[in-house]
Amino acid sequence: NTILFTNEDFEMAKFINEKLSPDVVILIHPNHLNPIILTGRQAYLGSKQLLWKAGVHFESMLDEYDNFTKPNEIDTYRKANIHYVLEDLNAFRYTNKYFKTQKQNRAYRLCLV
């Protein structure tokens, strides 16, 4: 049997669908199938490597992507119109004092920016 989504994925997707406006933008660091896929919400890909592999020309945004990993940065998120960050707790975490946790389970943490 192949499992594409875990219980934690479905739990987070359900919360997003029930609690967040359909027009929000959520920053993700996509390492695998992300529960954002199940929500219909817009994802902002927080991975330079993935964009490069996909052939996206993002050189003008390099500083922006580097700023996402700074712990006290908030202006870059606002400039990019990012409302939430969905952290994969088993892969990559964005540490930022401005984030407010909205929902967390064993696999993910959803934060309001």
N, C-alpha and C positions, 0 to 999 in steps of 0.2 A: 504494500500500500504506500502511496505517496501522499504526504501531507503538505499542502501548499500554505495553509494558514493555521496557526495555533489558536488555542482558546484565548490567549492573551491578545492576539491580533484581532479576533472577533470582538473581544471585550472593548478594546480601544476604538475600533471602528464604530461600534454601537454608541459609545459615549460621544464621539465626534459627530455622528449623524444626529443624535438627539440634542446635543447641547450647543454646537457651533453653527453659526450662520453659513449657508452654502457658499457665500462669496469670500470666505477667509482664505488667506494664503498661509500654508504651513511649510516651514523649512524642515527638510528631512535629509538625512545622510543615508542614501540608499545602498545598502550592501546586499540586499536580497529583496524578495517581495515584501513590500511595506504595506501595513494596514490602510494607509491613505488611499490605496487603490480601491478599496471597498467602499469609500465614502463619496467619491465624486468631487472631492475638494481639490483645489489647485495646489500642487506641490512645487516648492522652490528647491531645486536640487543643490544641496550643500556639499558637493564633491567636485573639485576641479578635475580629478583623475577620470571620473565617469564622463564628464562633459568632453574632455579631451579624447577619450576612447570613442565617443559617439561622433566625433568630428565637429563639435560645436565650437565656433570661434568666440572665445570669451576673454581674449587678452585684455580688453578694455576693463574687464571686471575683476582682474586678479587681486587688486588691493581690497576690493569688497569681500571677496571670498576669504582672504587672510584675516580680515577684521572680524569675521564670524567667530573665530576661535579666541578672540581676546575677551578676558573675563569681565571687563567693565565697559564694553562697547554696546551702545544701544542705537546710535544714529544710523549705522549701516543697516540695521534691521528695519528701521522706519523708512529710510530712503528706498529700500527694496520692497516696501509695502508688505512686510512679513508680519503676520499677526500672532502666529504660534510657532513653537518649535516642538517637533516630535523626536525625542531622543530614543535611540535604540540602546538600552542599557547594557546589552551584550556586545556592542560594537563600538560606538562612538558617542561621546557626551560633549555637549556644549555647556561650558560652565560660565554662568553669567549672573551677577548679583541682581539684575533687574528682572529675571525670569520669575514668574509666579506659577507654581505647580497647580495644575487644574485636575489632573488625573494621573495616577501611577499604578502600574502593576509590576509583575516580576520581569517583564521584558521591555516596557516602555514608560517614558515620562512625558506627558504633554504639558507644555508651559506656555502661559500667556506672556507675550513680549511686552 
